[in-house]
Amino acid sequence: MAQSKKTLKNLIPLFILLTLSALFLFSFHPSNLNSTKSFSFNPYNNPQTHQNFTFIIKVLTFNRFESLSRCLNSLSKAKYDNHVVHLHIYIDHFQDSSKGYVEIDQRLNLAKKILDFVDGFNWEFGEKFVHYRTSNAGLQAQWLEAWWPSSDDEFAFVVEDDLELSPLYFRFLKSLIENYYYNESNFSPMIYGASLQRPRFVAGKHGNKMQIDDGTQLFLYQLVGTWGQLLFPRPWKEFRIWYDTHKSKGLKPVLDGMVTTGWYKKMGERIWTPWFIKFIHARGYFNIYTNLLHERAFSVSHRDAGVNYGKSVGPDSSLVDEKSFDLNLLKLQSLHSLKWYDFCFREVFPNRIVRSSDDLVPVLHAVQKLKTIIFVNLQQVSESIIRNLLCHFERLNIQNFVLLGAHSDFLLDLARRGYPVIDTDRFFDSIRLQNSINFDKSHEKLVKEIVVKAHVIRKSLERKYSTWVVDSDVIPLSSDSFLDSYDPAGNDIFLGKNFKLVFIRNSSSSLKAWADNVLDKIVALVANLKTRGSIATEGNFVNLVEKLLEDKKTTFNRVDETDFSLNISYMDANQTSSRNGKKFAFWSPEIGSETIQKRLEQFAMWVVDSDLSCNAVVCHPS
């Protein structure tokens, strides 16, 4: 017994040491990392390493022996740190030629030279696989048919044969996979991969110049890179299905306002990037890029003569290596700390979801323009109508708006795409608790809508912003539709019943009308409507605001909608010229979505495609 106690006593220090070690390791588990902090990447001792993912290099080659030799040799010199890396080489066949046997023999000899080199090329890091085509597939098929992920843990790194890779490229990509794919706090389904090329091309016509400050080492940009592109499995599968669906139906990857659409019109199905760009635009996806300064990159294209270049141009950047670049100094920031840019290289701010008054104020400050805010109600409007409205906002460069909608996947998707949204369900719960609002549950949906609208108006006026509230069944006809210059008599409040418009100019009298127990009074008005049995006919926000203002003896102006706007329900082809001077087009909410779409198509106001994505990218330089 004494011996057992002595043995146990001797084991206590060891037990304490093991416990402390376990706690130390647990503290570095991905789920315990603070997402607000950045951390340095240590390629030799990364506690987040996910050893089970599969990494496949997909080399696409055709008839450039010297290019392929340079490319494969650079890949073989990279630092893989005992990670299994597979090499798949896809050799396209030369095109059939009727120019005679001499030329055919020359092409056959070149193909055999490439095959002999590939066969003899030593790849010690994993499986080497060679696919030699029996006919010419072209660059598009080479890309699209190179990979179908076997699992969500398989990644493809696609390399065209005129690329040269840095010895550090894999260490960097591995760190990205571990920290932006497997680290849950940094994962986003909106990211489809990472490009190793030096970013310098803005695809949207008349977009902003690509200016990135020296302190930004990583950022997200929608454009796909073809000079060393890492692809994540799920978005690639999604793209392939999307591609098959669209191409089978004869749809084309035409996206007006994009330089790449001109490429497609010139080169057609010889290239694949316009298809992927159209897909990215429809889904709102992004790509990770590096900014290594001094024209440096992990992947360099020598831009040898081929499909994209009629003659060799030379390297576009300088490769980084262990002597010229310290990978440990590259900080992989939390995802929400990175900057996001669209095709116009305009900054995007994803996931701005307002759930309380505290969330609201910074969003209002960020979106306001000329001290004006527009609140757009999404309730009881189809997704297609809402998407079409947002495309009109983009076309007209109207950015000072916030969307109000019930909690849903659609609302979250709008937020992911960079639109500021108010989750009215969560927001109402927050207001109700703060203000002890009591209401009849049988009309909860209506009460939520009017209370949230009334509250955000008050908050906007408190910030000294002029404020609009409109429903989604309206389209602005010009970029100045929401300017506040309508009443020569000087009234500060305007109501439009037909298309449910409320405008309140910033003033002390407007704020006074809204500041005195406005929420309780509006809820009481709803209760009164129920008592009178008139909720169905009068239970909308504009009617309630009108009643509230009349009770408070506050002066307001009713918008003359015949002079102010167009009702598409009564327009015909001869009235298109009457848009001049009009501020809005609107329609009755009772009209079905299909009928609305047909009417808008007649007057060239339906600007979304079959994916409910804008049919054009419109850049407005900052």
Secondary structure, DSSP 8 states (H G I E B T S, - for coil): -HHHHHHHHHHHHHHHHHHHHHHHHHHTSGGGS-TT--EE--TT--TT--TT-EEEEEEEESS-HHHHHHHHHHHHTS--TT--EEEEEEE-------S-HHHHHHHHHHHHHHHHHHHH----SS-EEEEE-SS--HHHHHHHTS---SSTTEEEEEEETTEEE-TTHHHHHHHHHHHHTS-GGG--TTEEEEE-S------BTT-------TT--EEEESS--SSSEEE-HHHHHHHHHHHHHHHHTT-----BTBHHHHHHHHHGGG--HHHHHHHHHHHT-EEEEE--STTEESEEE---SSSS-SS----SSEE--TTT--GGG-EE--GGGSEEE-TT--EE----EE-SHHHHHHHHHHH-BTTEEEEEE-TT--HHHHHHHHHHHHHHT---EEEEE-SSHHHHHHHHTT--EEEHHHHHHHHHHHHT----GGGHHHHHHHHHHHHHHHHHHHTT-EEEEEESSEEESSTTTT-S---TT--SEEEETTTTEEEE-S-HHHHHHHHSSHHHHHHHHHHHHHHHT-HHHH-SHHHHHHHHHHHTT---EE--HHHHEEEGGG--GGGGGGGTT--EEE--TTS-HHHHHHHHHHTT---B-TTSSBSB------
